[in-house]
Amino acid sequence: MANQFSLFKRRRFNAMFFTQFLGAFNDNVFKQALILVLTYTAASQLGVAVSILNNLAAMLFILPYFLFSALAGQLADKFEKAKLTRLIKLLEIVIMVLATIGFVFELYALLFVALFLMGTHSTFFGPIKYAYLPQAMKEDELVGANGLFQMGTSLAILLGMIVAGVLTQLPNALYWISAAVVVVALMGYAAARFIPMMPSVQPDLTINWNIFTTSFATIRYLYSLPFLFFIILGNSWFWFYGATFLTQTPEFSKVILFGDESVVIFLLTLFSVGVSIGSLLCKSLTKNQVSLKLLPFGIAGLSLFAIDLYFSLSALNIGATMANSGALLGIGQLASESGSIRVFADLFLLGFSGGLYIVPLYAAMQAYAPVSHRARIVGANNIFNAIFMVGSAIFAIVVLNIIHLTLPQLFLVTGIINVIFGLFLFKKLQQHVKNAKIQTHDDAITSV
């Protein structure tokens, strides 16, 4: 484990790590703050339902992943990554200045434009950071670097949501939010200044600016590489799975656990810390090798603890306590309720299993992607991630509002589907991994 954290001593790792950490943190401070503003202020002022505004916000942030991921992959393959990152981080500062104007003057249309632009910023940065790692890391550092990146992303998302919640409670909250997002954007640019130069992998690439034909060509190319195609399906399933659970966390915290806002943050923290610990352990458990041997354990854990969450939530009997007090429960009060610790453990272990699941897949995607097309492979990954996340929302709506299952039953169904998908995925990966090794024999990971 010490060797893993020793990567922070190396500029080729720590500069990109803090650049991406600050970017993910800023994304979530801005998104969460905007959702809170829409929920508590804008909806009543505009006379529009909260659900419509929040769903519109979610759609605007994810739409750029559909539109621009393939183009972003081309740019990351053609141009030197450090310079490209600094340019994107300068754009983040401009976007956050626009957001500041939107917050201070309550220009909600401008805030939606800024949200779309932040989604675009994240879309163009994604292929750079994941194509950068195998180029900057030595082969035996790749799994550890991915584990740290996954840990950093999970914690950045969580901290961003918490900080947004705290800032919205302060006097002159919109000014605090505005200052925070601009300062963090400046810090992100400062971190990007330290990223070492990484040679372009395909400087002669001709950019196709037609986002639709580019996306189709990228997906078609990915489909010609079956191992990578199923790796990316596995990655995207993780986002489907995680979104299904995390999106429902506020509702089941209030409706089933009768918990207040602090309980929501606590449950998200349990899941995020679980992902972080599982991600960090991947390096030790795989002995620094790019390997899928942890994948069955991740799949099994994701199903086992989702199914157990159904039983643990179904066994709770907090309603009697609520009938007496009438007030929502804090973390300490909830922890004293019989069966609640089991719910907490399930959420932590779901996150832990997710870490064991996702890190080997990301490392394999980077290791087996052809060097000349690595960023475009990441772009295709982002397209599929966006599709699966939208699919998660549709799936939850169908299960909860059309079939009329309960939240615990949603978790049960998701866990059962995961067993089926997991067996299918592992079988396909085992079937194609040998061919993938042959294909990449002469296209080894570039190291420094």
N, C-alpha and C positions, 0 to 999 in steps of 0.2 A: 504493500500500500504506500510505503514511503517513496518508492520510485515513481509511483503515479503522480503524487503531489509535487515531486521534484520537477515536473514539467513546468510548474509555475516559475521556476528559475530561468527558463529559456524564453527569450523574447519572441521567438518564432511561434511559441504557444500562447504565452500570457497576453500578448498584444491583441491577438484575434479573440481569445477567450473573453477579455474584458470588453472588447468592442461589441461582441454578440450579446454578452450579458446585459450591458447597458441598453442595447437596442431592444432586447426582449422586455426588459424592465420598463423602458419608456413606452413601448407599445401598450403594455397592460395598465400603467398609470393613466395614460390618456384614454384608452378604451373604457376602463372601469369608471373613471371620473365622468366621462361623457354619458355612460349608461345611467349613472346615479343622477346626473343633471337632467337627463331626459325623463327619468322616472319621477323625480320629485319636483321639477320645475317646468320643463318644456312642455310636457304633455298637457298640463292644465292651461298653460298660456296659449298653446296652439290649438287646443280643443281636439287633440288626436289621442287615440288609445295608446297607453304605454306599450302594450305588446307590439303594436304596429311600428312605433319608433325604434324599439329595441331590436326587433327583427330586421328592420331596415338597416340599422347600424351594423348588425352581424353580417348581413348580405354585402354591404359596401366594403367591409374589411376583407372579406374572403374573395370577392369578385376578381381582384387583380391576379390572384393565383391561377384562376382559369384563363385569364386573358394574356398574361405577360410571362408566365413561368418559362415557356419554351424560348422566348426571346431573351430572357435573362440568362438562361443557360448558354446560349450562343455567345453573348457578350462576355461571360465569365471564362469561356474557353478561348476566346480571341484575344482578350486584353490582359495585361498584367494585373494581378488581383489586388495588390496593395493600393495602387493608384486608383483603381476602380472603387475599392471600398471607401477611400477618403472622399471621392466624389459623391458617393451615395450618402455618406454621413454629413456632408455639407448640405445636401438636399433635405436631410432630416431636420437640420436647424431651420431651414426656410419653412418647412412644413409646420414645425412647432411654433414659429412666429405667427403663421397664419392661424393656428389653433388658439394662440394667445389672444389675437384680435377677436376671434369668434367667442371665446369665453368671456372676455372683459365686456364686450358690447352685446353679448347674448345674440349673436348672429348664428342661428342654428344651421342654416344652409351652409355657411362657411365651415362650421364644425364637421358637417357631413363630408364636405369636400376634403378637409384635412384628414378625416378618417380613411377615405378612399386612397388618398395619397400615402398615408402611413402603411396601408396594406400593400400599395405598390412598392414602397421602400423596402418592406420586408420580403416581397416577392423577388426583387432584384438582388437582395443581399443573401438570400438563402443558398442559391447555387454557388456563390463565391465561398462562403464559409465552409460548406461541406466538401467542395472540391479542393479547397485550400489544405485541409487536414492531411490527406494522403500525400500531398505534394510537400508539405512542410515537416511531417513527422517521419521518423524512421519506422520500418515495418513493425518492429516489436513495441512501438509506442502508440500504434493506431487505436487499439481497443481501449487503452487507458485514456487517451485523449478524447475519444468519443464518450466514454463514461463521465469524464469531467464536464464535457459540453452538455450532456443530457442532464447532469446534476445542476449545472449552472442555469440551463433553460428552465427547469422545473422551479428552482428557487426564485429566479427572476420573475416568472409569471406570478408566483404566490406573493412575493414581496411587492410587486407592482400593484396587485389588487388590494393588499393591506394598506399600502401608503396612500392609494387613491381614496380608500375609505376614511383614513385619518384626516387627509387634507380637506375632504368635503365637510368635515365636522368643525373646521376652524372658522373663526370670523374672517370675512372677506375671502371665502374659500376659493372663488374663481381666480383671484390674484395669486394665491398660493399654488394652485394647480398650474397656472400659466408659467409661473417662475420655475416650478419644478421641472416641467417637461422641456423647457428651453435649456436649463442648466444641465440636465442629463444628456440632452442632445449634444451640447458643447463638450461634455466629458467623453461621450462616445467618439466624437471627432478627434479629440486629443489622444485617446487610446489608439485610434486607427493610424495616427501619425507614426506609431512605433512598429507597425506591421512591416516585416522585412519584404523586400522585393521578391516576387515569385514569377519566374519566366512564363510567358504565355505558352500554352500547350498547343495552340493551333493559330498562329498569328496570321496565316493566309486565308483564314475562314472568311467567306463572303456572307455577310449578315443578311438574312431574309427578314425584312421588316413587316411582312404580312403575318400578323399574329395568329391567324387561323390556319394558314397552310403550314406555318412553322410548328404549331402545336400538333397538327396531324402528322407531320413528318417525324417529329420527335417521338411521339407515341408509337408510330409504325416502326421506327428504329429500335425502340425498347422491346417491342414485341418480337423482334428478330433475335433477341438475346433472352431465351426463356428463363434462365436462372435469375437474371436481374429483374425480369418482369415479375416473377413470383416473389422475389425479395421486396419489391416495391408494393406489391399487393399486401404483403405482410406488414410493411411499415404503415400503409394507409389503414389497414384494419386496426392498428393500435390507436390511431387518431379517431376512428369511428368508435371504438370501444371506450376510450377515455372520455370523449365528448358525451357519449350516452350517459356515463356515470356522473361526470362533473357538472353537466348542465342541470341535472336533477338534484344536485346536492342542496341548494337553497330550499327547494320545495320539501324534500323529505326531512331536512333539518327542522323545518317549522311544522309540517303537517303530521309527521310520524314521531319525531323525537321531541316535538314541542320546545325546540331550542331557539334562543335568540340569535342575534347577528354574530355574537362571539362564537357560537357553536358552528356556524357556517365556516368561519375562518379556521377554526380548529380542525374541522373535518378535511378541508382543503389542504391544511398543513400536514395532517397525517398522510394523505395520499402523496403529496409532493415529496415529503421526507422519505417515504417508502420508495418512490421512484429513484430518488437521489442515492439512497443506500444500495439498492439493487444495481443501479448503474455503476457505482464505484466498485462493487465487488466483482463485476464481470472480468476485470483485468486479472485479478488473482485466480478466479475460478477457471479461466481459460488459459492461464499461464502465458499471457501476452499474445496468444495466437488468435488470428481471425478464424473463428470456429462457430458452428451452429449447435454445438453440443448442449448449450444452456437453453436453447429454444423450447424443447419439450417441457422443461421445468417451468419456464415462463408461461407457456400455454396452459399447462395443468393448473398452475397457481391462479391465473386469471379466471379460469372456470370454477375451480374449487371454492375460491373465496367469494366469487359473485353468487354462487348457489348458496353458500353458507350465509351470506348477507341477507338473502331472502328469508332464510329460517330465523336468523337472529332478529331481524326487523319484525317478522310476523309474531315472534314470541314476546315482544315488548308489551308492557301494560302500563304506559305512562299516563294514559287518559285519566285514571283515578286520581293521580297526584294533581293533574291540571284542574280537575273538577273542584278540588279543595282550594287551590291557590289562585287559579285564574290567570297567573302571570307566566310568561315564557321562561324556560329554564336556562340558567347559565351553565358553563362547562362543569363547574364543581357540583351543582345540583344534579345535572344529568348523569355525571359519573357515578353518583350514589344510587342511581336507579338500577335495579336488577336487570342484567342482560346488556347494559349499555357498553360495558368494556368489550364485550364480544363484537359489537358493531364497530367500535373503534379499531379493534385488532383486524377485522375484515378489511376495512378501508386501507389501513397501513399495509397489510400483506397484499392487497390488490396492487397498490403502487409498487411495492417491492418486486412482485412478479412481473409487472410492466417493465421495470428496469432491466431485469434478466432477459426479457423478451426483445426489447427494442434496440439495445446497444449492439448485440451481435449482428442484427439485421443492418443497422446503419454502417457498421464497420465492414460487413461483407459487400454492401452496395458500393462503398468507396474503393475497396480492395479489388473487386472484380470488374468494375466499370473500365472500359478502354480509356486510357489516359487522354486521348484526343477528344473524347466525348463525355468526359466525366461530369462536367458542370451541366451538360444537357440532360444527362441521366438524372441528376438531382432536380433539374427543372421538371422532367416528367414525373418524378416522385412527388413534387409539390402539386402538380395538376391532379394526380390521383388522391393525394391527401385532401385537397379541397373537395373533390367529388365525394369522398367517403364521409367527410364531416357534414356536408349537406345531407347526405344519405342518412346519417345518424339522427339529424333533426327530423327528417321525414319519418324515419322508423319509429322514433319516440312518439310523434304525433299520432301515427297509425295505431300503435300499441295502446297508448293511453286514452286517446280521444275517439277512436273509431271502434277498436276491439273492446275498449273499456276495461283493460287490465289495470291493476294497482301498480304503484311504484315498485314495491318488492317483487311483484310478478314480472315487471319489466327487467329487473336485474337478473331474475331467474332465467328468463327467456334468452337474454344476452349471454349469460354464462353457458347455456346449453348450445347455442349457436356457435360460440367460441370453440367448443369441443369439436364440432363438425368442421368448422373452418380450419382449426389448428391441425387436425389430422390430415386434411386435404393439403394444406400448405406444406407441412413437413414432408409428406410423401413426394410432392412435386419438387421440393428443393433437393431432397436426396436423389431424385431421379436425374436432375440436371446438373448437380454440383460437379461431377467428374468432367463433363463437357466444358463447364465454365473454367475449371482449372487448366484444361488443355488450351482453351482460347486465350487465356491470360498469361500463359507460360512465357511468351515473348513480349509481354506488355506489363512487366512487373511494376509494383508501386515505386514511384520516384521518391527517393529519400535524400535528406541533406545531412 
